[in-house]
Amino acid sequence: MTEPTPSGTHDEDAEVDAIVEKGPRGALAVAGVAVAIVIAMWFLFYFFAFLPRGVIH
């Protein structure tokens, strides 16, 4: 039977530490784009669906 190799060498640990130090920039960028799309959709509905109908009496 073969023995499992030790997981994580010093080089891999340093690389992971460097990535973690940078933070979740990609996730924040994706979340920011999603929020911007939702806000843009809200404005589109407001200007092209709600305002043209006028005031409710």
mmCIF file of the N, C-alpha and C atoms, coordinates in Angstrom:
data_MODEL
# 
_entry.id   MODEL 
# 
loop_
_atom_site.group_PDB 
_atom_site.id 
_atom_site.type_symbol 
_atom_site.label_atom_id 
_atom_site.label_alt_id 
_atom_site.label_comp_id 
_atom_site.label_asym_id 
_atom_site.label_entity_id 
_atom_site.label_seq_id 
_atom_site.pdbx_PDB_ins_code 
_atom_site.Cartn_x 
_atom_site.Cartn_y 
_atom_site.Cartn_z 
_atom_site.occupancy 
_atom_site.B_iso_or_equiv 
_atom_site.pdbx_formal_charge 
_atom_site.auth_seq_id 
_atom_site.auth_comp_id 
_atom_site.auth_asym_id 
_atom_site.auth_atom_id 
_atom_site.pdbx_PDB_model_num 
ATOM 1   N N  . MET A 1 1  ? 0.835   -1.176 0.000   1.00 0.00 ? 1  MET A N  1 
ATOM 2   C CA . MET A 1 1  ? 0.000   0.000  0.000   1.00 0.00 ? 1  MET A CA 1 
ATOM 3   C C  . MET A 1 1  ? 0.883   1.244  0.000   1.00 0.00 ? 1  MET A C  1 
ATOM 4   N N  . THR A 1 2  ? 0.433   2.253  -0.692  1.00 0.00 ? 2  THR A N  1 
ATOM 5   C CA . THR A 1 2  ? 1.224   3.480  -0.713  1.00 0.00 ? 2  THR A CA 1 
ATOM 6   C C  . THR A 1 2  ? 0.760   4.421  0.384   1.00 0.00 ? 2  THR A C  1 
ATOM 7   N N  . GLU A 1 3  ? 1.702   5.138  0.934   1.00 0.00 ? 3  GLU A N  1 
ATOM 8   C CA . GLU A 1 3  ? 1.361   6.086  1.985   1.00 0.00 ? 3  GLU A CA 1 
ATOM 9   C C  . GLU A 1 3  ? 0.978   7.420  1.348   1.00 0.00 ? 3  GLU A C  1 
ATOM 10  N N  . PRO A 1 4  ? 0.016   8.105  1.935   1.00 0.00 ? 4  PRO A N  1 
ATOM 11  C CA . PRO A 1 4  ? -0.375  9.397  1.362   1.00 0.00 ? 4  PRO A CA 1 
ATOM 12  C C  . PRO A 1 4  ? 0.752   10.414 1.497   1.00 0.00 ? 4  PRO A C  1 
ATOM 13  N N  . THR A 1 5  ? 0.867   11.252 0.495   1.00 0.00 ? 5  THR A N  1 
ATOM 14  C CA . THR A 1 5  ? 1.900   12.278 0.546   1.00 0.00 ? 5  THR A CA 1 
ATOM 15  C C  . THR A 1 5  ? 1.444   13.388 1.483   1.00 0.00 ? 5  THR A C  1 
ATOM 16  N N  . PRO A 1 6  ? 2.376   14.016 2.159   1.00 0.00 ? 6  PRO A N  1 
ATOM 17  C CA . PRO A 1 6  ? 1.970   15.099 3.062   1.00 0.00 ? 6  PRO A CA 1 
ATOM 18  C C  . PRO A 1 6  ? 1.359   16.247 2.260   1.00 0.00 ? 6  PRO A C  1 
ATOM 19  N N  . SER A 1 7  ? 0.235   16.702 2.735   1.00 0.00 ? 7  SER A N  1 
ATOM 20  C CA . SER A 1 7  ? -0.444  17.766 2.000   1.00 0.00 ? 7  SER A CA 1 
ATOM 21  C C  . SER A 1 7  ? 0.107   19.113 2.428   1.00 0.00 ? 7  SER A C  1 
ATOM 22  N N  . GLY A 1 8  ? 0.366   19.969 1.449   1.00 0.00 ? 8  GLY A N  1 
ATOM 23  C CA . GLY A 1 8  ? 0.803   21.319 1.727   1.00 0.00 ? 8  GLY A CA 1 
ATOM 24  C C  . GLY A 1 8  ? 2.289   21.432 2.009   1.00 0.00 ? 8  GLY A C  1 
ATOM 25  N N  . THR A 1 9  ? 3.036   21.775 1.030   1.00 0.00 ? 9  THR A N  1 
ATOM 26  C CA . THR A 1 9  ? 4.446   22.044 1.258   1.00 0.00 ? 9  THR A CA 1 
ATOM 27  C C  . THR A 1 9  ? 4.603   23.500 1.644   1.00 0.00 ? 9  THR A C  1 
ATOM 28  N N  . HIS A 1 10 ? 5.822   23.890 1.978   1.00 0.00 ? 10 HIS A N  1 
ATOM 29  C CA . HIS A 1 10 ? 6.074   25.271 2.404   1.00 0.00 ? 10 HIS A CA 1 
ATOM 30  C C  . HIS A 1 10 ? 5.739   26.252 1.287   1.00 0.00 ? 10 HIS A C  1 
ATOM 31  N N  . ASP A 1 11 ? 6.066   25.906 0.047   1.00 0.00 ? 11 ASP A N  1 
ATOM 32  C CA . ASP A 1 11 ? 5.773   26.796 -1.081  1.00 0.00 ? 11 ASP A CA 1 
ATOM 33  C C  . ASP A 1 11 ? 4.264   26.967 -1.275  1.00 0.00 ? 11 ASP A C  1 
ATOM 34  N N  . GLU A 1 12 ? 3.528   25.876 -1.152  1.00 0.00 ? 12 GLU A N  1 
ATOM 35  C CA . GLU A 1 12 ? 2.073   25.947 -1.305  1.00 0.00 ? 12 GLU A CA 1 
ATOM 36  C C  . GLU A 1 12 ? 1.459   26.763 -0.176  1.00 0.00 ? 12 GLU A C  1 
ATOM 37  N N  . ASP A 1 13 ? 1.964   26.587 1.048   1.00 0.00 ? 13 ASP A N  1 
ATOM 38  C CA . ASP A 1 13 ? 1.444   27.358 2.177   1.00 0.00 ? 13 ASP A CA 1 
ATOM 39  C C  . ASP A 1 13 ? 1.689   28.845 1.980   1.00 0.00 ? 13 ASP A C  1 
ATOM 40  N N  . ALA A 1 14 ? 2.855   29.203 1.487   1.00 0.00 ? 14 ALA A N  1 
ATOM 41  C CA . ALA A 1 14 ? 3.163   30.613 1.252   1.00 0.00 ? 14 ALA A CA 1 
ATOM 42  C C  . ALA A 1 14 ? 2.263   31.184 0.164   1.00 0.00 ? 14 ALA A C  1 
ATOM 43  N N  . GLU A 1 15 ? 2.009   30.390 -0.864  1.00 0.00 ? 15 GLU A N  1 
ATOM 44  C CA . GLU A 1 15 ? 1.136   30.849 -1.949  1.00 0.00 ? 15 GLU A CA 1 
ATOM 45  C C  . GLU A 1 15 ? -0.292  31.066 -1.452  1.00 0.00 ? 15 GLU A C  1 
ATOM 46  N N  . VAL A 1 16 ? -0.791  30.138 -0.646  1.00 0.00 ? 16 VAL A N  1 
ATOM 47  C CA . VAL A 1 16 ? -2.138  30.263 -0.091  1.00 0.00 ? 16 VAL A CA 1 
ATOM 48  C C  . VAL A 1 16 ? -2.214  31.478 0.832   1.00 0.00 ? 16 VAL A C  1 
ATOM 49  N N  . ASP A 1 17 ? -1.200  31.674 1.660   1.00 0.00 ? 17 ASP A N  1 
ATOM 50  C CA . ASP A 1 17 ? -1.185  32.838 2.552   1.00 0.00 ? 17 ASP A CA 1 
ATOM 51  C C  . ASP A 1 17 ? -1.213  34.143 1.758   1.00 0.00 ? 17 ASP A C  1 
ATOM 52  N N  . ALA A 1 18 ? -0.479  34.197 0.654   1.00 0.00 ? 18 ALA A N  1 
ATOM 53  C CA . ALA A 1 18 ? -0.456  35.400 -0.173  1.00 0.00 ? 18 ALA A CA 1 
ATOM 54  C C  . ALA A 1 18 ? -1.826  35.666 -0.786  1.00 0.00 ? 18 ALA A C  1 
ATOM 55  N N  . ILE A 1 19 ? -2.512  34.621 -1.201  1.00 0.00 ? 19 ILE A N  1 
ATOM 56  C CA . ILE A 1 19 ? -3.841  34.772 -1.790  1.00 0.00 ? 19 ILE A CA 1 
ATOM 57  C C  . ILE A 1 19 ? -4.835  35.241 -0.737  1.00 0.00 ? 19 ILE A C  1 
ATOM 58  N N  . VAL A 1 20 ? -4.776  34.660 0.449   1.00 0.00 ? 20 VAL A N  1 
ATOM 59  C CA . VAL A 1 20 ? -5.718  34.997 1.511   1.00 0.00 ? 20 VAL A CA 1 
ATOM 60  C C  . VAL A 1 20 ? -5.506  36.436 1.983   1.00 0.00 ? 20 VAL A C  1 
ATOM 61  N N  . GLU A 1 21 ? -4.272  36.905 1.987   1.00 0.00 ? 21 GLU A N  1 
ATOM 62  C CA . GLU A 1 21 ? -3.985  38.268 2.427   1.00 0.00 ? 21 GLU A CA 1 
ATOM 63  C C  . GLU A 1 21 ? -4.628  39.313 1.510   1.00 0.00 ? 21 GLU A C  1 
ATOM 64  N N  . LYS A 1 22 ? -4.810  38.979 0.255   1.00 0.00 ? 22 LYS A N  1 
ATOM 65  C CA . LYS A 1 22 ? -5.399  39.927 -0.691  1.00 0.00 ? 22 LYS A CA 1 
ATOM 66  C C  . LYS A 1 22 ? -6.893  40.115 -0.454  1.00 0.00 ? 22 LYS A C  1 
ATOM 67  N N  . GLY A 1 23 ? -7.540  39.190 0.191   1.00 0.00 ? 23 GLY A N  1 
ATOM 68  C CA . GLY A 1 23 ? -8.950  39.319 0.511   1.00 0.00 ? 23 GLY A CA 1 
ATOM 69  C C  . GLY A 1 23 ? -9.852  38.862 -0.622  1.00 0.00 ? 23 GLY A C  1 
ATOM 70  N N  . PRO A 1 24 ? -11.159 38.967 -0.383  1.00 0.00 ? 24 PRO A N  1 
ATOM 71  C CA . PRO A 1 24 ? -12.146 38.477 -1.352  1.00 0.00 ? 24 PRO A CA 1 
ATOM 72  C C  . PRO A 1 24 ? -12.507 39.524 -2.409  1.00 0.00 ? 24 PRO A C  1 
ATOM 73  N N  . ARG A 1 25 ? -11.510 40.039 -3.114  1.00 0.00 ? 25 ARG A N  1 
ATOM 74  C CA . ARG A 1 25 ? -11.778 41.092 -4.093  1.00 0.00 ? 25 ARG A CA 1 
ATOM 75  C C  . ARG A 1 25 ? -12.694 40.620 -5.206  1.00 0.00 ? 25 ARG A C  1 
ATOM 76  N N  . GLY A 1 26 ? -12.492 39.425 -5.704  1.00 0.00 ? 26 GLY A N  1 
ATOM 77  C CA . GLY A 1 26 ? -13.324 38.920 -6.797  1.00 0.00 ? 26 GLY A CA 1 
ATOM 78  C C  . GLY A 1 26 ? -14.773 38.753 -6.380  1.00 0.00 ? 26 GLY A C  1 
ATOM 79  N N  . ALA A 1 27 ? -14.989 38.227 -5.186  1.00 0.00 ? 27 ALA A N  1 
ATOM 80  C CA . ALA A 1 27 ? -16.355 38.047 -4.701  1.00 0.00 ? 27 ALA A CA 1 
ATOM 81  C C  . ALA A 1 27 ? -17.039 39.390 -4.504  1.00 0.00 ? 27 ALA A C  1 
ATOM 82  N N  . LEU A 1 28 ? -16.300 40.370 -3.999  1.00 0.00 ? 28 LEU A N  1 
ATOM 83  C CA . LEU A 1 28 ? -16.886 41.703 -3.817  1.00 0.00 ? 28 LEU A CA 1 
ATOM 84  C C  . LEU A 1 28 ? -17.190 42.350 -5.161  1.00 0.00 ? 28 LEU A C  1 
ATOM 85  N N  . ALA A 1 29 ? -16.353 42.111 -6.141  1.00 0.00 ? 29 ALA A N  1 
ATOM 86  C CA . ALA A 1 29 ? -16.607 42.656 -7.476  1.00 0.00 ? 29 ALA A CA 1 
ATOM 87  C C  . ALA A 1 29 ? -17.861 42.043 -8.080  1.00 0.00 ? 29 ALA A C  1 
ATOM 88  N N  . VAL A 1 30 ? -18.017 40.748 -7.958  1.00 0.00 ? 30 VAL A N  1 
ATOM 89  C CA . VAL A 1 30 ? -19.215 40.081 -8.494  1.00 0.00 ? 30 VAL A CA 1 
ATOM 90  C C  . VAL A 1 30 ? -20.463 40.577 -7.773  1.00 0.00 ? 30 VAL A C  1 
ATOM 91  N N  . ALA A 1 31 ? -20.390 40.717 -6.451  1.00 0.00 ? 31 ALA A N  1 
ATOM 92  C CA . ALA A 1 31 ? -21.531 41.218 -5.688  1.00 0.00 ? 31 ALA A CA 1 
ATOM 93  C C  . ALA A 1 31 ? -21.855 42.654 -6.087  1.00 0.00 ? 31 ALA A C  1 
ATOM 94  N N  . GLY A 1 32 ? -20.838 43.476 -6.296  1.00 0.00 ? 32 GLY A N  1 
ATOM 95  C CA . GLY A 1 32 ? -21.060 44.857 -6.708  1.00 0.00 ? 32 GLY A CA 1 
ATOM 96  C C  . GLY A 1 32 ? -21.718 44.950 -8.069  1.00 0.00 ? 32 GLY A C  1 
ATOM 97  N N  . VAL A 1 33 ? -21.292 44.120 -8.995  1.00 0.00 ? 33 VAL A N  1 
ATOM 98  C CA . VAL A 1 33 ? -21.902 44.108 -10.331 1.00 0.00 ? 33 VAL A CA 1 
ATOM 99  C C  . VAL A 1 33 ? -23.360 43.653 -10.237 1.00 0.00 ? 33 VAL A C  1 
ATOM 100 N N  . ALA A 1 34 ? -23.625 42.664 -9.417  1.00 0.00 ? 34 ALA A N  1 
ATOM 101 C CA . ALA A 1 34 ? -24.999 42.178 -9.259  1.00 0.00 ? 34 ALA A CA 1 
ATOM 102 C C  . ALA A 1 34 ? -25.892 43.268 -8.675  1.00 0.00 ? 34 ALA A C  1 
ATOM 103 N N  . VAL A 1 35 ? -25.399 43.997 -7.685  1.00 0.00 ? 35 VAL A N  1 
ATOM 104 C CA . VAL A 1 35 ? -26.183 45.080 -7.090  1.00 0.00 ? 35 VAL A CA 1 
ATOM 105 C C  . VAL A 1 35 ? -26.418 46.184 -8.116  1.00 0.00 ? 35 VAL A C  1 
ATOM 106 N N  . ALA A 1 36 ? -25.404 46.514 -8.893  1.00 0.00 ? 36 ALA A N  1 
ATOM 107 C CA . ALA A 1 36 ? -25.557 47.549 -9.917  1.00 0.00 ? 36 ALA A CA 1 
ATOM 108 C C  . ALA A 1 36 ? -26.605 47.145 -10.953 1.00 0.00 ? 36 ALA A C  1 
ATOM 109 N N  . ILE A 1 37 ? -26.631 45.889 -11.332 1.00 0.00 ? 37 ILE A N  1 
ATOM 110 C CA . ILE A 1 37 ? -27.631 45.407 -12.295 1.00 0.00 ? 37 ILE A CA 1 
ATOM 111 C C  . ILE A 1 37 ? -29.032 45.508 -11.707 1.00 0.00 ? 37 ILE A C  1 
ATOM 112 N N  . VAL A 1 38 ? -29.200 45.136 -10.454 1.00 0.00 ? 38 VAL A N  1 
ATOM 113 C CA . VAL A 1 38 ? -30.519 45.208 -9.814  1.00 0.00 ? 38 VAL A CA 1 
ATOM 114 C C  . VAL A 1 38 ? -30.993 46.653 -9.725  1.00 0.00 ? 38 VAL A C  1 
ATOM 115 N N  . ILE A 1 39 ? -30.091 47.568 -9.347  1.00 0.00 ? 39 ILE A N  1 
ATOM 116 C CA . ILE A 1 39 ? -30.468 48.978 -9.258  1.00 0.00 ? 39 ILE A CA 1 
ATOM 117 C C  . ILE A 1 39 ? -30.830 49.525 -10.638 1.00 0.00 ? 39 ILE A C  1 
ATOM 118 N N  . ALA A 1 40 ? -30.062 49.158 -11.661 1.00 0.00 ? 40 ALA A N  1 
ATOM 119 C CA . ALA A 1 40 ? -30.369 49.605 -13.017 1.00 0.00 ? 40 ALA A CA 1 
ATOM 120 C C  . ALA A 1 40 ? -31.732 49.080 -13.463 1.00 0.00 ? 40 ALA A C  1 
ATOM 121 N N  . MET A 1 41 ? -32.036 47.838 -13.139 1.00 0.00 ? 41 MET A N  1 
ATOM 122 C CA . MET A 1 41 ? -33.339 47.282 -13.506 1.00 0.00 ? 41 MET A CA 1 
ATOM 123 C C  . MET A 1 41 ? -34.465 48.022 -12.794 1.00 0.00 ? 41 MET A C  1 
ATOM 124 N N  . TRP A 1 42 ? -34.250 48.368 -11.523 1.00 0.00 ? 42 TRP A N  1 
ATOM 125 C CA . TRP A 1 42 ? -35.263 49.098 -10.778 1.00 0.00 ? 42 TRP A CA 1 
ATOM 126 C C  . TRP A 1 42 ? -35.532 50.439 -11.452 1.00 0.00 ? 42 TRP A C  1 
ATOM 127 N N  . PHE A 1 43 ? -34.480 51.185 -11.818 1.00 0.00 ? 43 PHE A N  1 
ATOM 128 C CA . PHE A 1 43 ? -34.665 52.472 -12.482 1.00 0.00 ? 43 PHE A CA 1 
ATOM 129 C C  . PHE A 1 43 ? -35.369 52.312 -13.828 1.00 0.00 ? 43 PHE A C  1 
ATOM 130 N N  . LEU A 1 44 ? -35.018 51.271 -14.570 1.00 0.00 ? 44 LEU A N  1 
ATOM 131 C CA . LEU A 1 44 ? -35.689 51.031 -15.856 1.00 0.00 ? 44 LEU A CA 1 
ATOM 132 C C  . LEU A 1 44 ? -37.185 50.808 -15.659 1.00 0.00 ? 44 LEU A C  1 
ATOM 133 N N  . PHE A 1 45 ? -37.544 49.971 -14.686 1.00 0.00 ? 45 PHE A N  1 
ATOM 134 C CA . PHE A 1 45 ? -38.958 49.757 -14.406 1.00 0.00 ? 45 PHE A CA 1 
ATOM 135 C C  . PHE A 1 45 ? -39.627 51.047 -13.956 1.00 0.00 ? 45 PHE A C  1 
ATOM 136 N N  . TYR A 1 46 ? -38.961 51.828 -13.121 1.00 0.00 ? 46 TYR A N  1 
ATOM 137 C CA . TYR A 1 46 ? -39.548 53.058 -12.609 1.00 0.00 ? 46 TYR A CA 1 
ATOM 138 C C  . TYR A 1 46 ? -39.839 54.038 -13.739 1.00 0.00 ? 46 TYR A C  1 
ATOM 139 N N  . PHE A 1 47 ? -38.850 54.250 -14.608 1.00 0.00 ? 47 PHE A N  1 
ATOM 140 C CA . PHE A 1 47 ? -39.015 55.245 -15.662 1.00 0.00 ? 47 PHE A CA 1 
ATOM 141 C C  . PHE A 1 47 ? -39.866 54.768 -16.837 1.00 0.00 ? 47 PHE A C  1 
ATOM 142 N N  . PHE A 1 48 ? -39.836 53.469 -17.132 1.00 0.00 ? 48 PHE A N  1 
ATOM 143 C CA . PHE A 1 48 ? -40.544 52.991 -18.320 1.00 0.00 ? 48 PHE A CA 1 
ATOM 144 C C  . PHE A 1 48 ? -41.834 52.227 -18.020 1.00 0.00 ? 48 PHE A C  1 
ATOM 145 N N  . ALA A 1 49 ? -42.089 51.892 -16.765 1.00 0.00 ? 49 ALA A N  1 
ATOM 146 C CA . ALA A 1 49 ? -43.324 51.185 -16.445 1.00 0.00 ? 49 ALA A CA 1 
ATOM 147 C C  . ALA A 1 49 ? -44.205 51.981 -15.484 1.00 0.00 ? 49 ALA A C  1 
ATOM 148 N N  . PHE A 1 50 ? -43.624 52.517 -14.413 1.00 0.00 ? 50 PHE A N  1 
ATOM 149 C CA . PHE A 1 50 ? -44.436 53.193 -13.409 1.00 0.00 ? 50 PHE A CA 1 
ATOM 150 C C  . PHE A 1 50 ? -44.780 54.632 -13.793 1.00 0.00 ? 50 PHE A C  1 
ATOM 151 N N  . LEU A 1 51 ? -43.815 55.428 -14.187 1.00 0.00 ? 51 LEU A N  1 
ATOM 152 C CA . LEU A 1 51 ? -44.072 56.836 -14.510 1.00 0.00 ? 51 LEU A CA 1 
ATOM 153 C C  . LEU A 1 51 ? -45.021 57.028 -15.694 1.00 0.00 ? 51 LEU A C  1 
ATOM 154 N N  . PRO A 1 52 ? -44.892 56.258 -16.768 1.00 0.00 ? 52 PRO A N  1 
ATOM 155 C CA . PRO A 1 52 ? -45.822 56.474 -17.898 1.00 0.00 ? 52 PRO A CA 1 
ATOM 156 C C  . PRO A 1 52 ? -47.290 56.203 -17.530 1.00 0.00 ? 52 PRO A C  1 
ATOM 157 N N  . ARG A 1 53 ? -47.548 55.402 -16.516 1.00 0.00 ? 53 ARG A N  1 
ATOM 158 C CA . ARG A 1 53 ? -48.936 55.103 -16.125 1.00 0.00 ? 53 ARG A CA 1 
ATOM 159 C C  . ARG A 1 53 ? -49.583 56.266 -15.396 1.00 0.00 ? 53 ARG A C  1 
ATOM 160 N N  . GLY A 1 54 ? -48.804 57.155 -14.848 1.00 0.00 ? 54 GLY A N  1 
ATOM 161 C CA . GLY A 1 54 ? -49.352 58.326 -14.174 1.00 0.00 ? 54 GLY A CA 1 
ATOM 162 C C  . GLY A 1 54 ? -49.721 58.046 -12.724 1.00 0.00 ? 54 GLY A C  1 
ATOM 163 N N  . VAL A 1 55 ? -50.361 59.043 -12.136 1.00 0.00 ? 55 VAL A N  1 
ATOM 164 C CA . VAL A 1 55 ? -50.740 58.973 -10.731 1.00 0.00 ? 55 VAL A CA 1 
ATOM 165 C C  . VAL A 1 55 ? -52.023 58.164 -10.579 1.00 0.00 ? 55 VAL A C  1 
ATOM 166 N N  . ILE A 1 56 ? -52.074 57.335 -9.559  1.00 0.00 ? 56 ILE A N  1 
ATOM 167 C CA . ILE A 1 56 ? -53.282 56.547 -9.275  1.00 0.00 ? 56 ILE A CA 1 
ATOM 168 C C  . ILE A 1 56 ? -54.272 57.431 -8.539  1.00 0.00 ? 56 ILE A C  1 
ATOM 169 N N  . HIS A 1 57 ? -55.534 57.476 -9.022  1.00 0.00 ? 57 HIS A N  1 
ATOM 170 C CA . HIS A 1 57 ? -56.568 58.301 -8.386  1.00 0.00 ? 57 HIS A CA 1 
ATOM 171 C C  . HIS A 1 57 ? -57.500 57.443 -7.593  1.00 0.00 ? 57 HIS A C  1 
# 
